[in-house]
Amino acid sequence: MSRSGAEPKPPWSAVPRGVKSEVARMLGSPVARAARVYGGYAPSATFRIVLADGRRAFLKSSYPLPKGSQVHWSITAEERVYRTLGDRIGRWGPRFLGSVERDGWQVVALQDLGPSTIPPWTAAKARLAARDYARFHESTLGTRLPRWLSRTEHVKFTSYWAGLVERRELRNVAQLARRRADEAEEWLAVALPLMLAGEGRLARVQRPFALLHFDTRSDNLRLHGERLRLFDWPFACVGPAEFDVAAFAQAVAMEGGPAPERVVAWYEDVLPLRAAAIDASLAGICGYFSDRAWRPPHAGLPRLRSVQRRQLKATLAWAARRLALPEPSWLVTVPD
């Protein structure tokens, strides 16, 4: 993506000399050129580099943030995925080239998968991505996976609706619709029993589970022909493939691509899904964005709430169709 509206990211000139030397030593050649890469919603230091010997690589780094920053992140978890799960994600993930820790910087070097290929989403691109996403899940479905991978990340999405009710915050969600807030509140009251029941069932989805990427959207993927390539793996976990699919399908729709129903159908050309698990996952995801979209801007992540409002609109519209709820026409007044 362009740098317009993006979070500030350090230029290559801000990387300490010692860190640059360690990167050159690790990769076996000094860096000849480095281009700052924008994407995602965090201010991580990301660069596409060309080495003096002509090879290319991608660098992702955490670094000391200004005092008082509300952004907290580490790439330790992601590095562990690249180091230990290469045999599981190798066809879909970039090759791990090594890492450096120095002067408060933690740098992971990866295969450069090239510039962004999406958006825009087309039907052809979404179909190819969905089918290869199914192959990714199919490759580990029901297999033994390392015990250190969480089995409960999807369970965290089982109480957002209940929390909104308990804290009496549903009106905050409705007020996103501004002049149609009363209409939105009525719709939410009708939808709430189904949403509560759905998110409650998410914790009870049975195995088989698969390795989940858990953050699949356009800024975390590339499409190379018919091959889906995934990066940004800090949230990798084990759980129902349906959760990953529901999150991915709504993200495609949010970005102007085909409807979630079509994405799910293309995925099922390769791997069947359990309808009840999709329903439960969708209810949980709807609850998450309902809980987040109305909140004040997040310091350091200026685009986050806008993205979450767009995801709220995509998920609630899909849920209405899937669960035979009235059309939430009030969503048109929710600002991006």
N, C-alpha and C positions, 0 to 999 in steps of 0.2 A: 504494500500500500504506500501511498505518498506520505510525506511527513505532515501534511496539513491536518491539524486537529489531533495529532498523535501525542502521546506522552513524550516528554523529553528523554532523549537517550544520549549517553556520552559519545562523543566522536572518538575516532581512533587516537587522536592526539592526546586524549585524556587518559589513555591506558598507560599505567606506569611503565617506565623503561624496563625494569626488571621483569615485569610480566611478559612484555613483548619478547625479551630474550629467552625466557623459559618456553614460550610458545614456539619460537624458532628452533630451540634445541629439541623439543619434543617432536616437531614435525620434520626435522632434518633439513630445514631451509629457512632463511629469513623471509619475512613478509614483505613483498614488493608493493602490493596495493591492498587497501582495505576499504570497503564501502559499508557504511552504516545501513542496517536493515530495519525498516519499520514494520510493525505488525503486532498482533496481539494487543493486550490491554495493560501491560506492565512495562515499566521503564528499564527492563533488562538491557544490558549492553550486547548487541548482536551485530555481527559483521560477516560479510562474505569476503573472503580474502583470496588473493593470488600470491603464491609463493614465488621466490626468485627462480626456482626450477620449473615454473609453469603449472604446478599442481594447484588445485583449488580446495578450499575447505570452508566450513561454516563454524563460527565461534559464537558461543552463548555464554554470558558471564553474569554472575552476581558481583556486587561491589559495594563498598561502604556508602550508604545513603546519607543525605544531610540529616543532621540532628532534628528530631521531631517529626520525621517522615512517618506517615501512616501506612506506608507500603512495606510489607514484610514478605520476603521470599528467599528461597534457597534452591540451588540446583542439585543439592546432594541426592535427593530422592530420584531425580531424573537421571543423574549419572549412574546410580545403582542399577536402574533399568537397563541402560545401554551396556553396562559392564557385564551384567549377569543374565540378561534375557536375549542376548544376541541371536541364539538359536531359535527363539520363539518369534521374534519380531523382525528377523533379518530380511525377509522378503518385502516387508512393508516399511521398516524403519531405516534411517541412515546408518552407515557404518560408523562405529565409535573409533575415533582416532587417538584419543588420550585426553588427559586433563591436567590442569595446572592450578596450584593454590599458592598465592603469594601476595603480600601487601594488602590483605583484605579482599583480594579478588579471587574468585573461583571460576575457572574457565574450562568449558567442555568443548573439545574440537570434534566436529562431525563431518561426514561426507556432505558436500554441498549439493543439495537437491535442486538448485536452480531457482529462478525467480518465480513469483506467484503465477499460477495457472488459472486460478478461480478466486473471486468472481470475474466475469459473470458466469452464473450457472446456466447451462443449457440442458435440455432433456437428455441429450446424448451424454454429456459429461456426468450428470447426476446418475444416469443408468449405469455407466461404467464404474463410477465410484461406489454405488450401492452394492453392485454385484461383487466387487473385489473386497468390500468391507465384510460381506458375508463370508468370503473365503478366509479372511483374517480370523473371524470368530470361529469358523468351522475348524481351523487348524489346531485350536486348543480346546474345543468344546468337550467337556467331560474328561479331560486329561489331568494328570497330576501337575500342579504348579507350585512354585516355591512357597513355603509357609509364611515367609515374611510379607507376601502380598496380602493386603487387607481383603477380607471377604464381606465386609459390612459397609463399604462406602455408599452403596445404593440405599442402605437402610437409613442413612442420614436424611433421606428425602421422604420419610414416612410421617413426619410430624409438623410440616410447615402449615398446612391448613388448620390443624388443631391449635397450633400456636397463635395463628391469626385470630381464631375465635376466642381463645383464652385471654388474649391481650386486648380484645375488642378493637382490632386494627383492620377489619374488613372494610370499614368506611374509608380508610386511607387508600385502599386499592381502588374503591369506587370513585374516589375524588380525582383519580387520574383522568377520568372521562369529563371532568370540568362541568360544563353546562348539562351534561347527561348523567351526572353522578347518581341521581336517584334511580334512573333506569339501570345503571350498572349495579347498584346495590341490590335491586330486585333480582337481577339476573344471577348475581352471586349467591343470593339466598336460595334460589331454585337449584343452582348447580352444587351447592355446598354438600348436601348429603352424599352425592355420588363421588365428589372429590375426597371427602373424608373416608368413605368406604374404600376407594381406590388406593389412597396412600397407605391405608392400614394393611391392605393385602400385599403391598410391595415387600414388606419384611417376611412374608410367608411364601414368596416365590421359591419353588423347589429347584434343585439341581436337575439337569446338568448346567454348570456354570462354565464360563470361558474367560480368557484374559480380555479385559476391557481397557480401551485407551482412555475413556472417561472424559475426553475433552475434544471431541472430533468436530471441528468446524473449519471453514475455508482457510483461515490463517495458520492452521496447524496441519495442512496437508498439501500435497502436490498430486497432480494426475499426469502420469507419463504414459501416454497411449492408453492401454487398458489396465495399467498398473497403478494402484493407489499407494501413495507413499505418505506415511504418518510420522510427524515429529512432535516435540513438546510432550514428553511422557511423564511428568511429575505425578500425575494422578492415577497411573496404571494400577489396576486392582483386579480382583476376581469377582465375577457376579453374573447376573443374567444378561445374555447378549441383547435381550429386548430393551434394556435400559440404554445401552449405547446407541441402539438403532433409533429409539424414540428421540433421544437428544440430538442425534445427527439429522434426522428427518426434519425436525422443527427448525434447525439451524439453516438447512438448505432453503426452506420456505421463507425464513426471516430475511435471507439475503436475496430474495427475489427469484428463487429457483422454483422448480416444480413442487406441487403440493406434497405434503408428507405421505399421503396415501399412495402416491405413485412411487416415492422413494422406498417405502416399505414393500410394495409389490415387486419392485425390481430386486430388492434384497432377497425376497422369498423365491425368486427364480433359482437361487442357489441354496438357500438354507431356510427351511420353514421356521416360523415364529409362533409362539404361544399367544393367542389373542388376549387372554386374561393378563398375561405378564406385560404386554404392550399397554393395556388399559391402566394397570397399576403404575407402571413407569410414567405414563403420560400424566396421571393425576399428581404424582409426586413432583414431577418437573414443573407442572403448572403451579403447584404450591410454592416451589422455590422462587419462581419469578414473581409470583404475587407478593411474596414476602420481601423481595428486594427492590422491585421496580419503582416504588413510590418513595423510597428512602432518600435522604439528602445526598448530594454529590459526594463521592469518595475522594478525599484529598490525595492527589498523586495519580488518580485514575479518572481523568475528566470525562472519558467516553463511556465508562462502565454503565451508568444508569440508563443512558440512551439505548445502548445495546440490550440491556435487560428489559426495557419497555418494549422494544421491538420483538424480543423473544416472548414476552408475555402475550403480545397480540397474536403471534403465530401459534403458541401452544393452546391458548384458550379457544381460538377459532377452530383448531383441529379437534380439540376435546369436545367442543359443541357438536361437531359433525359425527364424531365417532361414538359419542355417548347419547346421541339423539336429544340434545338439549336445544332450547330455543337459540336462534342465531344471535350472537352477541354483537349486534350492529353498533352498539355504543363504542366499540373498540376503535372506530374510525376517528373518534375525537381524542383518543389518547395520543399525545405528542410523542414523536421520536426523541 
